[in-house]
Every structure is written in C-alpha cells, then in structure tokens.
C-alpha cells in the first residue's frame, strides 16, 4: 500500500526539537530572531510570510516583519537590509520572493550578510554547499532530504531523477544528494525542459523529485512500481471551489499514488518542511553568531 508522506507531522516533529534548542539558547540569555521582508502586493507572498511568522512564534523565535511598498526603490530595500545586517539582535534575514521587476533579485541575495542568509542563497553559502562544507542549506532541498530520512529512505546507491533545475530547489538538491555522508551518495539525473523523453528518465529512478511549477506534469505512467515521489510543486489551478482555485502539485496525485511506494501530497507534503528548515537555519545562525554550540535535529540515516 502506498505511503502518503505527512509533511505536517514530520515538520511538527522537527519544530518540537527546535523548541528545545531555542530553550537551550535562552539559558544563555539568547533568543533567536528572524526578520522577514516583504516588498510585494502578491496575496500568496503575504500568506507565506504570515505562515513563517506564526512558525517563529510556535518555537520561541522572535519574529520581525518589515513591509516595503512594491513601488519603492531598490535603494530603499537595500537600506532596510543594511540595517538588519548591522543589528546584532537579528540572526536571520529572509526577503520574500518574488520582488518587483525593477529590483535586481541577485543583488538582493548578495546584499544579505551571508552569516544571516537563512535562505542559503548568498553566493558564499551556495559555494560552501557545492564544496561540501555547507553553512546554511536552502530550506526546501533540506526539507526534502529530511522527509526521506523520516520515512527511512536512504538515497545511498539509488537513482534519483530531479525534474527541475532551479537555483532554489533542483541544483542545490542535486548537490545534497550526491555528497558523501548521511542523506547523500545517490546517483542523480537533473531533468528540465530540454530533456528528451522525460518519462524514460523518471521511470528509471528509485526516487523522483518534481520541482518545475508545471501542474500535473508527471502522472502514473511516468513512474515505476514502488518509486518514492516527492512533489515540490505548489500550483494554483482554476476550480469550482469557494476560492475559485485549488492547489495541485507537479505530480498528478491520483494516478501516481497507484504506483508509488511513497508520495507527498500537495498541500501538506514538502511545504511544511520548508518552513521547519527555515527555523532550523535561524537557530543554527544564532548559535554560530553567538559562539554557542546548539544541538539541532540531524538526519538519522
């Protein structure tokens, strides 16, 4: 029978462990803090930031939120980032993406102090990940790795097909899964829009990770019996609901679950893990900045 992977339950378990880590820091009179910066009128972005701030409250992290008018200049955004960079009471900084078109996204990522870059997207932190000495692992790839560990799926020696090559998910996840050590040692194929016969690649894989932003791209005919399917996609599609839409993944869930050995739903799969790993990075950043060794939830494989 197919295992439906409950990201909410696993994410809550990690947050419970992080609550203990925060309590240990409090014994040293230190409270981790995360600053979120929103420069957008997008309803989804506002929702994501609100969820992250609620998660901070749940584990005892001090949440700081800054809203900047979407029509404001890039310089104004940078001024806020610089202030947060220099504030010793701020341990983590997250600028919610996307930012407006007149703002240079890469410049934003480079502006954040790499020691406070809890998204893990600053070039310095990307380089550390690629070299095998990560400081902060991007939250969604780390969440995928934690999900696999939680259901006792060891990537070592397995064939993994990652569908999507973004800097946010596909590329860092490929790096994580190929590295030596717990949660790694896999053979990874990164697929994308130019991949010929995508189904051939996904059917050959023991683990399929879908991260393209294309609704229902992968269906049951594209996976083999017993494959572990991790669906990172969250897409709004029109539907006869009260809101006028529903959330679906990059995987056509109903057909895929008939063949998968384990599969994440959308919502309730990878999404909760992303937030948990953001808190993980914030607590880790606090320990590094304060020179305090903090016990953090680690992969068990």
N, C-alpha and C positions, 0 to 999 in steps of 0.2 A: 504493500500500500504506500502511496506517495506521501512523503512527509512535507507538510506545509510549515515552512520555517517562520516562526513567530519573532519578528524583529523587535516588537514591542517588549516581549518578555525578556529577550536577551539584552536589549538596551537598558531595561529597568534594572537588570542584574548588575550590569556594569555601573550604572549610576549609583546603585546602593553601595558598591565597593568604593566608588569615588567619594561618596559622602563620608566614609571612614577616613579616606586620605585627606579630605578637607578638614575633618575634625583634628587629625594629627597636626596639620599645619596651624590650626587655631591654638593648639597647645604651645606653639612658638610665637603666638600673637601675630599670626599672618593669616589674612583672608584673601584667597584668590579672587581676582576681578577680571571680568571680560567686558570690553567695550564693543558694542555693535554700532555701525554707522550706516544709515540708510539715506541714499540720495536717489530716490525714485518714488513715483506715484503708483507703481505697479502693486495691485492688490496681493498677488502671490508673494512678492518680496516682503510686503508688510506682514503677511501671515507667517512667513518663515522666521523673520526677526522676532516676532512675538513668541513663537514657539521656543526659540533659543533663549529668550529672556526668562520664560517660565521654567525652562530646564535649569537655568542658573539658580533660580530660587529653590528648586527642588533639592539641590545637592549642597546648598550653602555658599555658592559662588556669588560674589557681588556683581550684579548686572548693571552696566552703564549703557544708556542708549542715547545716541545723537541723531537727530533728523536734520537733513540739509535739503533745501528746496531744489527740486530737479533742474531748475533753470539757473541755479547758482554756478559760479565759475569753478573751473578746476582748481584754481588757486585757493578758493575758499575751502574746498575739500582738503587740500594739502595742508592748510593751516590747522584744521582740526586734527588731522593725522599727526602732524608735528607736535601738537600739544599733548596728544595721547602718548606719543613716543617718549616724551620727556617727563611724563608723570610717573613717579615711582610706585604709585598706588594702582596703576593699570598694568596688569600682567599679560593680557591678551587683547589683540585688536582684530576685528573682522569687519571688512567693508562688504556689505551685501551686494552681490552681483545680480543682475547687470547694472552698470552705471550708465548715465545718459551718453548718447553718441558723441557729444562734444568733450567727453572726458576720456583720456588715454588709459585704458584698463591696465596695460602693462606698467605704465608709470605709477599707477595707484599701488599695484602689488610691490613695486620696488621701493615705494616711499615708506612702507611699513617697516619698522625695526624688525630685522629677522629673528631677534630673540622674543618678539611679541607676536610673530606671524603664526597664529594658531591654526590658520587655514593650510599652512605648509606650502604656499605658492611663491614666496620670495625666491629669486634665483639662487640665493645662497642655500636655502633649505632644499630646493629641488636638486642642486648639485650634491648635497650631502646624502640625499636619498639614493641618487644614481650611483654614488661611490660606495654605497653600503654602510654609511655611518649616519643614518637619519637622525635629525633632531626632532622635527615635527612631521609626521606622516599625514598627507592630505586625508581629510576626515572620511570621505566616502570609501576610498580604497581600503583604508584601515578598517572601516566598518565591515566591508566585505570579508576581509581576512579574519576578523573576529567572528563573523557569522559561521564561516567554515569551521573554525576551531570549536565553536559552541556545539555544532552538530557532529563533531568527531570526524570531519572530513579533512584528511591530511593531503595537501596538494603535492607532496613529495612523490616524484616519479609519474605524476598524472599529466595528461594532455589537457590544457586549458585553452579555450577559444574566447578571447575578449573581443566583443563586437563593439567597436568604437575606439577612437584614438585621441580623445581629448586630453588636454593637459590637466583636467580636473579629475578624470577617472581612468581612462584607458591606459595612458602612458605610465602614470605612477603605479597603477595596479600591476601592470606587466613587470615593472621593476621589482615590486614587492614579492611577487610570486616566483620570480626566477632567482632571488637571492638565497644564499646559503642560510640555513637556520630554521627554527620553528615557523611554520606557515609559509615556507618557500619551497625551493628545489623542484619547481614544476617546469614543464616544457610548455611555453606559451606561444600561441599564434594570435597576433593582433590583426583583426579584420576591420574593414572600413568600406566606404562607398565604392572604391575601385576594386574590391576583392571579387574575383570571378568565382561563381558557384559557391555562394556563402553557405548554403545548406550542406555541401560536402565537408566544409571545414567544421561546422558545428556538429554534424553527425559523428565526426571522428573524435570529438572531445569527450573527456570524462566530466569536465566542468565547463559550463557555458555562462559567461557573464555578458549581459546585454546592457549597453550604455550608449545608445545612439540618439535618443529623443525622437524616434520614429515609432508611432503607436503600432503595436501588434506586428512588428516586423518579423518576429520569429514565431513559428507555430509548431505544433506537434510533429509535423512531417520533417522538421529540420533538426530534431534531436533524436538520440538513440535511447533505448530502454535503460533506465537506471541512471541517466545523466543528472548531475546536480545543476540546477538552473538558478542563477542569481540575476534578478531583474532590477537594474538600477533606474530604469526609465520611469518618469512620472509625467504623463501627458494628459492634457485636458481635451476631451472629445465631446462633441455635441451629443446630448442625450435627453430623453423625456423625463427629467428629474426636476425637483424644485429649483435647483440652481441653474438648470439648463445645460449642464455638462456632468460628466463623470471622469474619474481618474483611472487611467489604464497604463500599463507598462509597455515596454518594448517587446514583451512576450505575450502571445495570445494564450492567456492563462488556462482556459478550459481545455484546449486541445493539448497543451504542453504538459499539464498535470497528469494526463492519462499515461504518459510515458516516463516522466521524470521520476528519479528516485527521491529527490527533494527539490522544492521550489519555493521561492519567496513570492508572496502576494504583493499587489500594489493597490492601495497603500498598506502599510503595516509590515513591510519587509526591511529593505535597506534604509529607508528614510529615518526611522528612529535611531538606527545605528550611527548615522552621520552626526546627529546631534550629540549622542553619547560620546563620540570620539572627539567632538569639538570641546566638550567639557574635559575630557581626558587630556587634550593638548594644553588647555588652560591651566589645569592643575600641575601638569609637568612643567610648563613655562614658569609657574610661580616658584616651584622648587629650584629650578635652575637659576632664576634671578636672585633668589634669597640664599642660595648656597645650602639648601636643606634637602637631604635625601628623602624622597617621597616614594612610598610603596604604591605602585599602580597595577591595575589589572593587566596581566600579560597573557599571550597565547599559551594554551596548555598542551599543545601537541608536541 
